[in-house]
Amino acid sequence: MTSLICWFIVLMQFLWRYMDELVGKGLSLTVVAEIVFYASMYLVRQALPLGILLASLITFGNMGERLELLSMKASGVSLYRIMSPLLIAVFGVGLWLYHFQNNFMITSEVRMWTLLYSARYSAPELEVPEGSFYNGITGYSMFVKHRDRETGRLEDVMLYDYKSGVDRTRIIRADSARMAMDDSKLYLSLKLYQGQSFENLEDPPGTQDNAPIPHAIERFDLKEILIPFNANFNRQDENEFRNLSVGKNMQQLNRAIDTAQRRIDSLRLTASVSLSDISIAQRYSNPYPQSLLDTTQWAQHARKSIQSLRSTRPAIGLDSLMRRYRLQDSISIYARASSAMMAMKYEAESRLYGDNEAFRDYRTNSQDWHRKFTYPVACVVFFLIGAPLGAIIRRGGLGVPVVASFLFFIIYYIIDTLGQNLVRSESLSVQLGMWLSTYVLAPIGLFLCYMAAKESAGLSADAYLNLWQRLTGTRVELRQVEPRCQETSLTAQELRDECLALRTEAEDLLASKLMNRSLLHIFLHASEYVRAMKPIDERLESLVDELRASRHPLVLAKTNDLPLMPKKISALPLPSSPAQGKLWLLALPLALPLLLALRVGRVRIDRNLRALSAALSEIVPIFDSNIQMNQTLQ
């Protein structure tokens, strides 16, 4: 099921990618259906790894959500033992995918690219727009002011005929026109009514430059132009694509790679000999052997004489050499040197072009050779990612697993595309570029398997949520109050008054200037905040100790809502005096994390004070109702 879903998604992505080449070409439904069918066969290798990833996520997510994994682990079965049968099945799927790519997918891929290229180079469907120039007819540009959709009549037509060249452009104006295609769909008949044409003629021999240009003007009531326009869909020859790397199996690719390597070696050896011969010919004027492979006596003697000249002739600088000649001789030497260097450059460029062609052939065949292995291996890698990740998140269905699977597949697709582009630009070797995504994701899959088997909390969402709450100061620590057996020494009225006094003190601190100062002021006067919080904290803990002795269950429940006040404004060390704080501010990299920690601490203090005021506001009415009830009973 998941493979079919992923298959449909990648097929839709393929159709959107090549939509512009298929729409507006007048293709029949049979041709479009063939393209879709062969493309679906070609996209099996992309959909299958993604389907395995999604299926493993859903399977192990469902098992974790239903506590089946927990029960199996409790009975002594490890996660590796649970995964092993499915891992063997995924290996079998990978072998099937390799066999499918190497035998069946070659034919579908060749036919798909043949149809796509045939559609790309087929003539577009003739649809002349209104109010703009239409250039879909080769050699012509047509402007139609209005077109009657029902009758096909074109009004206010202007036609530029430049098939004979821009200098011989013929301009035709007509009141109306009609267009029709012949039965063979090879010619377009254009009938023009009530118009005229203008055309420049060639100048006769001997015409002066400032003479007027001869031209011809023709007026007509009816004029018919027959334009070659092939509107048929012409299939290209499949053999052209069968000779490319996409139409070869493993054995053919091995032979092609070996042939390309031999061709590269031969071209580079020939280029080395040729450039060496040119260099020797430019340096020495006496006869020299044409090839380094020449082993005749004359060639050996010539090489020895050249070596002797190199060892005995003193080195002469360019400046001293030029001072020995006249200006005309110097210019001649420079011209000969420039000509020799240009000859060397052109020879190197021509040799480089052939070398690039041979290396491109080697690279494309090597890429397809490795691609037949990367997708089957990706099936195993995605299973090693999906199975432990599903056991960790413990969510089944098509919700979270779909998001997680597409996230990993997008990462895989980006890295794989990056590796292939780096191979094409010759920035990476073929082996490293084609296996780059596997090198990145395989360690992630093994790490997830290890973490899931050890049931580590490092991948738990609650652990990261708690860390984020601690960093941002949004974590709320709950108070756990245990009832006290000893009765309180305070009356209900006294407890009520203590709650009101503590609430007033907390609200006064919230409204004070101290809690509304800048972070810089808090940094320099951190001790003031500690002193301001200390009496509230002591008074709160004393009140909580008295409320624990209450026999009223609602009071005990509301006591748990009283927050735990922080003992200090920040867990990081703070300056003890304003002078020390100013010194710390001079080292900005040291003070910046302290300022961020202070902001988190102030947010936490502000939130706790507001929570304290709200909780006390709920406790006070409870005492009011008890006091009123006691007074009524008395």
C-alpha positions as CSV (number, residue, x, y, z in Angstrom):
1,M,0.0,0.0,0.0
2,T,2.7,2.5,0.9
3,S,4.7,1.7,-2.2
4,L,1.7,2.4,-4.3
5,I,1.1,5.7,-2.6
6,C,4.8,6.7,-3.0
7,W,4.7,5.4,-6.6
8,F,1.7,7.7,-7.3
9,I,3.5,10.7,-5.7
10,V,6.7,10.4,-7.7
11,L,4.7,9.8,-10.9
12,M,2.8,13.0,-10.3
13,Q,6.1,14.8,-9.7
14,F,7.4,13.4,-12.9
15,L,4.4,14.6,-14.9
16,W,4.6,18.1,-13.4
17,R,8.2,18.2,-14.4
18,Y,7.6,17.3,-18.0
19,M,4.1,18.9,-18.3
20,D,5.4,21.7,-20.6
21,E,6.8,19.2,-23.1
22,L,3.5,17.2,-23.3
23,V,0.9,19.9,-23.3
24,G,0.1,21.8,-26.5
25,K,1.7,19.3,-28.8
26,G,-1.6,17.6,-30.0
27,L,-0.5,14.2,-28.7
28,S,-3.0,11.5,-28.8
29,L,-4.2,9.7,-25.6
30,T,-2.4,6.6,-26.7
31,V,1.0,8.3,-26.8
32,V,0.3,10.0,-23.4
33,A,-0.7,6.7,-21.9
34,E,2.5,5.1,-23.2
35,I,4.6,7.8,-21.7
36,V,2.8,7.5,-18.3
37,F,3.1,3.7,-18.3
38,Y,6.8,3.6,-19.2
39,A,7.5,6.4,-16.7
40,S,5.7,4.4,-14.0
41,M,8.0,1.5,-14.7
42,Y,11.0,3.8,-14.6
43,L,10.0,5.3,-11.3
44,V,9.7,2.0,-9.4
45,R,13.3,2.3,-8.2
46,Q,12.5,5.7,-6.6
47,A,9.2,4.7,-5.1
48,L,10.2,1.4,-3.6
49,P,12.8,2.8,-1.1
50,L,10.4,5.5,0.0
51,G,7.6,2.9,0.4
52,I,9.9,0.7,2.5
53,L,10.7,3.7,4.7
54,L,7.0,4.6,5.2
55,A,6.0,1.0,5.7
56,S,8.6,0.3,8.3
57,L,7.7,3.5,10.1
58,I,4.0,2.6,10.2
59,T,4.6,-1.0,11.2
60,F,6.9,-0.4,14.1
61,G,4.9,2.7,15.0
62,N,1.8,0.6,15.3
63,M,3.6,-2.0,17.3
64,G,5.0,0.6,19.7
65,E,1.6,2.3,20.0
66,R,-0.1,-0.9,20.9
67,L,2.6,-1.8,23.4
68,E,3.5,-4.9,21.3
69,L,7.2,-4.0,21.2
70,L,7.1,-3.5,25.0
71,S,5.7,-6.9,25.6
72,M,8.2,-8.6,23.3
73,K,11.1,-6.8,24.9
74,A,9.7,-7.7,28.4
75,S,9.7,-11.4,27.3
76,G,13.4,-11.2,26.4
77,V,13.2,-10.5,22.6
78,S,15.5,-7.7,21.5
79,L,14.7,-5.1,18.9
80,Y,17.4,-6.6,16.6
81,R,15.7,-10.0,16.8
82,I,12.3,-8.3,16.0
83,M,13.8,-6.5,13.0
84,S,15.8,-9.5,11.6
85,P,13.0,-11.3,9.6
86,L,11.9,-8.0,8.0
87,L,15.5,-7.1,7.3
88,I,15.9,-10.4,5.4
89,A,12.7,-9.6,3.5
90,V,14.1,-6.1,2.6
91,F,17.3,-7.7,1.3
92,G,15.1,-9.8,-0.9
93,V,13.3,-6.7,-2.2
94,G,16.6,-5.1,-2.9
95,L,17.8,-8.1,-4.9
96,W,14.5,-8.0,-6.8
97,L,14.9,-4.3,-7.5
98,Y,18.5,-4.9,-8.9
99,H,17.2,-7.7,-11.1
100,F,14.3,-5.4,-12.3
101,Q,16.7,-2.5,-13.1
102,N,19.1,-4.7,-14.9
103,N,16.6,-6.5,-17.1
104,F,13.1,-5.0,-17.4
105,M,13.5,-1.3,-16.6
106,I,16.0,-0.8,-19.4
107,T,13.3,-1.3,-22.1
108,S,10.8,1.0,-20.4
109,E,13.4,3.7,-19.8
110,V,14.5,3.6,-23.4
111,R,11.0,3.9,-24.7
112,M,10.1,6.6,-22.2
113,W,13.0,8.8,-23.2
114,T,12.3,8.1,-26.9
115,L,8.7,9.3,-26.5
116,L,9.7,12.3,-24.4
117,Y,12.3,13.5,-26.9
118,S,9.9,12.8,-29.8
119,A,7.3,14.9,-28.1
120,R,9.9,17.6,-27.3
121,Y,10.8,18.1,-30.9
122,S,7.4,17.7,-32.4
123,A,5.6,20.7,-33.7
124,P,3.4,22.6,-31.2
125,E,-0.4,22.5,-31.7
126,L,-1.4,25.4,-34.0
127,E,-3.3,27.8,-31.8
128,V,-2.9,31.5,-33.0
129,P,-3.6,33.9,-30.1
130,E,-5.4,37.2,-30.4
131,G,-3.6,40.5,-30.0
132,S,0.0,39.1,-30.0
133,F,2.5,37.8,-32.5
134,Y,2.6,34.0,-33.0
135,N,6.0,32.4,-33.8
136,G,5.0,28.8,-33.8
137,I,5.4,28.5,-37.6
138,T,9.0,28.3,-38.7
139,G,10.0,31.3,-40.9
140,Y,6.8,33.2,-40.2
141,S,5.4,35.6,-37.6
142,M,1.7,36.2,-37.5
143,F,-0.5,38.8,-35.8
144,V,-4.3,38.4,-35.5
145,K,-6.4,41.1,-34.0
146,H,-9.6,39.0,-33.7
147,R,-10.4,35.4,-34.2
148,D,-13.9,33.9,-34.5
149,R,-14.0,30.8,-32.4
150,E,-17.0,29.2,-34.1
151,T,-16.1,29.8,-37.8
152,G,-12.3,30.0,-37.5
153,R,-12.2,33.4,-39.4
154,L,-9.2,35.6,-38.7
155,E,-9.6,39.3,-38.9
156,D,-7.0,42.1,-39.3
157,V,-4.1,39.8,-40.1
158,M,-0.4,40.8,-40.5
159,L,2.1,38.2,-41.7
160,Y,5.9,38.5,-41.6
161,D,7.6,36.1,-44.0
162,Y,11.3,35.9,-43.2
163,K,12.1,32.4,-44.4
164,S,14.4,33.9,-47.1
165,G,16.3,36.0,-44.6
166,V,15.7,39.0,-42.5
167,D,16.8,41.3,-45.4
168,R,14.2,39.8,-47.7
169,T,11.3,39.9,-45.3
170,R,7.9,40.1,-46.9
171,I,5.1,41.8,-45.1
172,I,1.5,40.9,-45.8
173,R,-1.6,42.7,-44.6
174,A,-5.1,41.3,-45.0
175,D,-8.6,42.1,-43.8
176,S,-9.4,38.4,-43.1
177,A,-7.9,35.0,-43.5
178,R,-8.5,31.3,-42.9
179,M,-6.1,28.5,-42.0
180,A,-6.5,24.8,-42.7
181,M,-4.3,21.7,-42.5
182,D,-4.2,19.2,-45.3
183,D,-5.1,15.6,-44.7
184,S,-1.5,14.4,-44.5
185,K,-0.7,17.1,-41.8
186,L,2.4,18.1,-43.7
187,Y,1.3,21.5,-45.1
188,L,-0.6,24.4,-43.8
189,S,-2.9,26.3,-46.2
190,L,-3.4,30.1,-45.4
191,K,-6.0,31.9,-47.5
192,L,-5.8,35.7,-47.3
193,Y,-8.6,38.0,-48.4
194,Q,-8.5,41.7,-49.4
195,G,-5.0,42.7,-48.7
196,Q,-1.6,43.7,-50.0
197,S,2.0,42.6,-49.6
198,F,5.3,44.5,-49.5
199,E,8.7,43.0,-50.3
200,N,12.2,44.4,-50.7
201,L,14.1,43.3,-53.9
202,E,17.7,42.7,-54.5
203,D,19.8,45.6,-55.8
204,P,20.9,45.2,-59.4
205,P,24.7,45.0,-60.0
206,G,26.5,48.4,-60.0
207,T,23.9,50.1,-57.8
208,Q,25.2,53.0,-55.7
209,D,25.0,52.9,-52.0
210,N,22.7,55.9,-51.7
211,A,20.3,54.7,-54.4
212,P,16.7,53.9,-53.3
213,I,16.0,50.2,-52.5
214,P,13.8,48.6,-55.1
215,H,10.6,47.0,-53.8
216,A,7.4,45.4,-54.9
217,I,3.9,46.0,-53.7
218,E,1.1,43.6,-54.5
219,R,-2.6,44.1,-54.0
220,F,-4.9,41.1,-54.0
221,D,-8.5,40.0,-53.4
222,L,-7.5,36.4,-52.6
223,K,-4.0,35.0,-52.0
224,E,-3.2,31.4,-50.8
225,I,0.1,30.5,-49.2
226,L,1.2,26.9,-48.8
227,I,3.5,26.6,-45.7
228,P,5.4,23.4,-44.9
229,F,4.2,22.4,-41.3
230,N,4.6,18.9,-40.1
231,A,2.0,18.4,-37.4
232,N,2.4,14.6,-37.1
233,F,4.0,12.9,-34.1
234,N,7.2,11.3,-35.4
235,R,8.8,8.7,-33.1
236,Q,12.6,8.8,-32.9
237,D,14.6,5.7,-33.4
238,E,14.9,3.7,-30.2
239,N,18.4,2.4,-31.2
240,E,19.8,5.8,-30.6
241,F,18.9,5.5,-26.9
242,R,19.8,1.8,-26.7
243,N,23.4,2.8,-27.4
244,L,23.4,5.2,-24.5
245,S,24.0,4.2,-20.9
246,V,20.3,4.1,-20.0
247,G,19.8,1.2,-22.4
248,K,22.6,-1.1,-21.1
249,N,22.7,-3.8,-18.5
250,M,25.5,-4.6,-16.2
251,Q,27.6,-6.6,-18.7
252,Q,27.2,-3.9,-21.4
253,L,28.0,-1.2,-18.9
254,N,31.2,-3.0,-17.9
255,R,32.3,-3.3,-21.5
256,A,31.4,0.3,-22.2
257,I,33.4,1.5,-19.1
258,D,36.4,-0.6,-20.1
259,T,36.3,0.7,-23.6
260,A,36.0,4.3,-22.4
261,Q,39.0,3.8,-20.1
262,R,41.1,2.4,-22.9
263,R,40.0,5.3,-25.1
264,I,41.0,7.9,-22.5
265,D,44.4,6.3,-22.0
266,S,45.0,6.2,-25.8
267,L,43.9,9.8,-26.3
268,R,46.0,11.1,-23.5
269,L,49.1,9.2,-24.7
270,T,48.6,10.5,-28.2
271,A,48.0,14.1,-26.9
272,S,51.2,13.8,-24.7
273,V,53.3,12.7,-27.7
274,S,51.8,15.4,-30.0
275,L,52.3,18.2,-27.6
276,S,55.8,17.1,-26.8
277,D,56.7,17.0,-30.6
278,I,55.3,20.5,-31.1
279,S,57.3,21.7,-28.1
280,I,60.5,20.2,-29.4
281,A,59.8,21.5,-32.9
282,Q,59.4,25.0,-31.6
283,R,62.5,24.9,-29.4
284,Y,65.0,23.4,-31.9
285,S,65.4,24.1,-35.6
286,N,67.4,21.0,-36.4
287,P,65.5,17.7,-37.4
288,Y,64.1,15.8,-34.5
289,P,62.1,12.5,-34.2
290,Q,58.4,13.0,-34.7
291,S,57.4,10.5,-31.9
292,L,58.9,9.5,-28.6
293,L,58.1,5.9,-29.6
294,D,60.6,6.1,-32.5
295,T,63.5,3.9,-31.6
296,T,65.6,4.2,-34.8
297,Q,69.3,5.1,-34.7
298,W,68.6,8.5,-36.2
299,A,66.0,9.2,-33.5
300,Q,68.2,8.1,-30.7
301,H,71.1,10.2,-32.1
302,A,68.8,13.2,-32.4
303,R,67.6,12.9,-28.8
304,K,71.2,12.6,-27.6
305,S,72.1,15.8,-29.5
306,I,69.1,17.6,-28.0
307,Q,70.1,16.5,-24.5
308,S,73.7,17.6,-25.1
309,L,72.4,21.0,-26.2
310,R,70.3,21.3,-23.1
311,S,73.3,20.5,-20.8
312,T,75.9,22.6,-22.6
313,R,74.0,25.7,-23.8
314,P,74.1,28.4,-21.2
315,A,70.8,29.8,-19.9
316,I,70.0,33.1,-21.6
317,G,67.5,35.5,-20.2
318,L,64.7,36.9,-22.3
319,D,65.8,40.5,-21.7
320,S,69.5,39.9,-22.7
321,L,68.3,38.0,-25.8
322,M,66.1,40.8,-26.9
323,R,68.8,43.4,-26.5
324,R,71.0,41.7,-29.1
325,Y,68.5,42.4,-31.9
326,R,67.1,45.3,-33.6
327,L,63.5,46.4,-33.0
328,Q,62.3,44.7,-36.2
329,D,64.1,41.5,-35.2
330,S,62.6,41.7,-31.7
331,I,59.1,42.1,-33.2
332,S,59.7,39.2,-35.5
333,I,60.8,37.0,-32.5
334,Y,57.7,38.0,-30.5
335,A,55.5,37.2,-33.5
336,R,57.0,33.8,-34.0
337,A,56.8,33.0,-30.3
338,S,53.1,34.2,-30.2
339,S,52.3,32.0,-33.2
340,A,54.0,29.0,-31.6
341,M,52.1,29.5,-28.4
342,M,48.8,29.9,-30.2
343,A,49.5,26.7,-32.2
344,M,50.2,24.9,-28.9
345,K,47.0,26.3,-27.4
346,Y,44.8,25.2,-30.3
347,E,46.4,21.8,-30.3
348,A,45.8,21.5,-26.5
349,E,42.2,22.6,-26.8
350,S,41.4,20.2,-29.6
351,R,43.0,17.3,-27.6
352,L,41.1,18.5,-24.5
353,Y,37.8,18.4,-26.3
354,G,38.3,14.8,-27.3
355,D,39.4,13.9,-23.8
356,N,36.3,15.5,-22.3
357,E,34.1,13.6,-24.7
358,A,35.7,10.3,-23.7
359,F,35.6,11.1,-20.0
360,R,31.9,12.1,-20.3
361,D,31.2,8.7,-21.8
362,Y,33.1,7.0,-19.0
363,R,31.3,9.1,-16.4
364,T,27.8,8.5,-17.6
365,N,28.3,4.7,-17.9
366,S,29.9,4.6,-14.5
367,Q,27.0,6.6,-13.0
368,D,24.4,4.2,-14.4
369,W,26.6,1.2,-13.2
370,H,26.6,2.5,-9.6
371,R,22.9,3.6,-9.8
372,K,21.9,-0.1,-10.3
373,F,23.3,-0.7,-6.8
374,T,22.5,2.5,-4.9
375,Y,18.7,2.1,-5.0
376,P,18.7,-1.5,-3.8
377,V,21.1,-0.5,-1.0
378,A,18.8,2.5,-0.2
379,C,16.0,0.0,0.5
380,V,18.1,-1.5,3.3
381,V,19.2,1.9,4.6
382,F,15.7,3.3,4.7
383,F,14.5,0.2,6.6
384,L,17.3,0.7,9.1
385,I,16.0,4.3,9.5
386,G,12.3,3.6,9.5
387,A,12.1,0.6,11.8
388,P,13.9,2.1,14.9
389,L,12.4,5.5,14.3
390,G,8.9,4.0,14.4
391,A,9.8,2.2,17.6
392,I,11.0,5.5,19.1
393,I,8.1,7.8,18.1
394,R,5.4,5.0,18.7
395,R,2.9,6.5,16.3
396,G,1.1,4.5,13.6
397,G,-1.2,5.4,10.8
398,L,-0.5,8.0,8.0
399,G,0.2,11.0,10.2
400,V,3.6,11.4,11.8
401,P,5.1,8.5,9.8
402,V,4.3,10.2,6.5
403,V,6.0,13.5,7.7
404,A,9.0,11.7,9.0
405,S,9.4,9.5,5.9
406,F,9.1,12.4,3.5
407,L,11.6,14.4,5.5
408,F,14.2,11.7,5.3
409,F,13.5,11.1,1.6
410,I,13.9,14.8,0.8
411,I,17.2,14.7,2.6
412,Y,18.2,11.6,0.6
413,Y,17.0,13.2,-2.7
414,I,18.9,16.5,-2.0
415,I,22.2,14.7,-1.1
416,D,21.8,12.3,-4.0
417,T,21.2,15.1,-6.5
418,L,24.1,17.1,-5.0
419,G,26.4,14.1,-5.4
420,Q,25.4,13.6,-9.1
421,N,25.9,17.3,-9.9
422,L,29.3,17.2,-8.3
423,V,30.2,14.2,-10.4
424,R,29.0,15.9,-13.6
425,S,31.1,19.0,-12.7
426,E,34.1,16.7,-12.0
427,S,34.4,18.0,-8.5
428,L,33.9,14.5,-7.0
429,S,34.8,11.0,-8.2
430,V,32.0,8.8,-9.5
431,Q,32.2,6.4,-6.6
432,L,32.0,9.1,-3.9
433,G,29.4,11.2,-5.7
434,M,27.0,8.3,-6.4
435,W,27.3,6.8,-2.9
436,L,27.3,10.2,-1.0
437,S,23.7,9.8,0.2
438,T,24.3,6.3,1.4
439,Y,27.5,7.4,3.3
440,V,25.4,10.1,5.0
441,L,22.2,8.2,5.9
442,A,23.7,4.7,6.7
443,P,25.4,5.9,9.9
444,I,22.1,7.7,10.9
445,G,20.2,4.4,10.5
446,L,22.8,2.5,12.5
447,F,22.7,5.1,15.2
448,L,18.9,5.0,15.4
449,C,19.0,1.2,15.7
450,Y,21.4,1.5,18.6
451,M,19.4,4.2,20.4
452,A,16.1,2.3,19.9
453,A,17.6,-1.0,21.1
454,K,19.0,0.7,24.2
455,E,15.8,2.7,24.7
456,S,17.8,5.8,25.2
457,A,16.0,9.0,26.2
458,G,18.2,11.0,23.8
459,L,15.6,10.7,21.1
460,S,12.6,11.2,23.3
461,A,10.5,14.2,22.4
462,D,9.8,14.9,26.1
463,A,13.5,15.2,26.8
464,Y,13.9,17.8,24.1
465,L,10.7,19.6,25.2
466,N,12.0,19.8,28.8
467,L,15.4,21.1,27.6
468,W,13.6,23.8,25.5
469,Q,11.4,24.8,28.5
470,R,14.5,25.1,30.7
471,L,16.3,27.2,28.1
472,T,13.4,29.5,27.4
473,G,12.1,29.7,31.0
474,T,8.7,28.2,30.1
475,R,9.0,25.1,32.2
476,V,6.5,25.0,35.1
477,E,7.6,23.0,38.2
478,L,4.7,21.6,40.1
479,R,4.5,21.5,43.9
480,Q,3.7,18.2,45.5
481,V,2.1,18.9,48.9
482,E,1.6,16.2,51.5
483,P,-1.0,16.7,54.2
484,R,0.4,17.4,57.7
485,C,-1.0,15.5,60.7
486,Q,-0.4,18.3,63.2
487,E,-3.1,21.0,63.1
488,T,-2.2,24.5,62.3
489,S,-1.8,27.1,65.0
490,L,-3.4,29.8,62.8
491,T,-7.1,30.4,62.4
492,A,-8.9,30.6,59.1
493,Q,-9.0,34.4,59.4
494,E,-5.3,34.6,60.0
495,L,-4.5,32.3,57.0
496,R,-6.8,34.4,54.8
497,D,-5.0,37.6,55.9
498,E,-1.6,35.9,55.3
499,C,-2.7,34.9,51.8
500,L,-3.8,38.5,51.0
501,A,-0.6,40.0,52.4
502,L,1.5,37.6,50.3
503,R,-0.5,38.3,47.2
504,T,-0.2,42.0,47.7
505,E,3.6,41.7,48.2
506,A,3.9,39.6,44.9
507,E,1.8,42.2,43.0
508,D,3.8,45.1,44.4
509,L,7.0,43.4,43.2
510,L,5.5,42.8,39.8
511,A,4.5,46.5,39.5
512,S,7.8,47.8,40.9
513,K,10.5,49.4,38.7
514,L,12.8,46.5,39.6
515,M,10.9,44.0,37.5
516,N,10.6,46.4,34.5
517,R,14.3,47.4,34.2
518,S,16.5,46.4,31.2
519,L,18.6,43.3,31.0
520,L,21.7,45.4,31.5
521,H,20.4,46.7,34.8
522,I,19.6,43.2,35.9
523,F,23.1,42.1,34.9
524,L,24.7,44.9,37.0
525,H,22.4,44.6,40.0
526,A,21.6,40.9,40.1
527,S,21.9,40.9,43.9
528,E,19.0,43.3,44.3
529,Y,16.7,40.8,42.6
530,V,17.9,38.0,44.8
531,R,17.2,40.1,47.9
532,A,13.7,41.1,46.6
533,M,12.8,37.5,46.0
534,K,14.0,36.0,49.3
535,P,11.3,37.4,51.7
536,I,8.6,36.3,49.3
537,D,10.0,32.8,49.0
538,E,10.4,32.5,52.8
539,R,6.9,33.8,53.4
540,L,5.4,31.4,50.7
541,E,7.1,28.3,52.2
542,S,5.9,29.2,55.6
543,L,2.3,29.7,54.3
544,V,2.5,26.3,52.5
545,D,3.6,24.6,55.7
546,E,0.5,26.0,57.5
547,L,-1.8,25.2,54.6
548,R,-0.7,21.6,54.7
549,A,-2.4,21.2,58.1
550,S,-5.8,22.3,56.7
551,R,-8.5,19.7,56.7
552,H,-10.3,21.3,53.7
553,P,-9.6,19.2,50.6
554,L,-10.0,22.1,48.2
555,V,-7.4,24.1,50.1
556,L,-4.9,21.2,49.8
557,A,-5.6,21.0,46.1
558,K,-5.1,24.7,45.6
559,T,-1.9,24.6,47.6
560,N,-0.4,22.4,44.9
561,D,-1.0,25.3,42.4
562,L,1.4,27.6,44.4
563,P,4.6,27.8,42.3
564,L,8.1,26.9,43.4
565,M,9.9,30.2,43.5
566,P,13.5,30.2,42.1
567,K,16.2,30.6,44.6
568,K,18.3,32.7,42.1
569,I,17.7,34.6,39.0
570,S,20.1,32.5,36.8
571,A,21.9,29.2,37.0
572,L,25.0,30.9,35.5
573,P,27.4,32.9,37.6
574,L,26.6,36.6,37.8
575,P,28.6,39.6,38.9
576,S,28.5,40.3,42.6
577,S,28.7,44.1,42.1
578,P,28.1,46.7,39.4
579,A,31.8,47.3,39.0
580,Q,32.5,43.6,38.3
581,G,29.5,43.5,35.9
582,K,31.0,46.4,33.9
583,L,34.3,44.5,33.6
584,W,32.4,41.4,32.4
585,L,30.6,43.5,29.8
586,L,33.9,44.4,28.2
587,A,34.2,40.8,27.2
588,L,31.1,40.7,25.1
589,P,31.3,37.0,24.1
590,L,31.3,36.1,27.8
591,A,28.5,38.5,28.8
592,L,26.1,37.7,25.9
593,P,25.1,34.2,27.1
594,L,24.7,35.6,30.6
595,L,22.3,38.3,29.3
596,L,20.3,35.6,27.6
597,A,20.2,33.5,30.7
598,L,19.0,36.6,32.7
599,R,16.2,37.1,30.3
600,V,15.1,33.5,30.8
601,G,15.3,34.0,34.6
602,R,13.3,37.1,34.6
603,V,10.6,35.5,32.5
604,R,10.4,32.6,34.9
605,I,10.2,35.0,37.9
606,D,7.5,37.1,36.3
607,R,5.5,34.0,35.4
608,N,5.8,32.5,38.9
609,L,4.8,35.7,40.6
610,R,1.7,35.9,38.4
611,A,0.9,32.3,39.1
612,L,1.3,32.9,42.8
613,S,-1.1,35.8,42.7
614,A,-3.7,33.8,40.8
615,A,-3.4,30.8,43.1
616,L,-3.8,33.0,46.2
617,S,-6.8,34.7,44.7
618,E,-8.5,31.3,44.4
619,I,-7.6,30.3,48.0
620,V,-8.9,33.4,49.6
621,P,-12.6,32.9,48.6
622,I,-12.4,29.4,50.1
623,F,-11.5,30.8,53.5
624,D,-14.1,33.5,53.1
625,S,-16.8,30.9,52.6
626,N,-15.6,28.9,55.6
627,I,-15.5,32.0,57.8
628,Q,-19.0,33.0,56.7
629,M,-20.3,29.4,57.3
630,N,-18.8,29.3,60.8
631,Q,-20.4,32.7,61.6
632,T,-23.7,31.4,60.4
633,L,-23.5,28.3,62.5
634,Q,-22.5,30.3,65.6
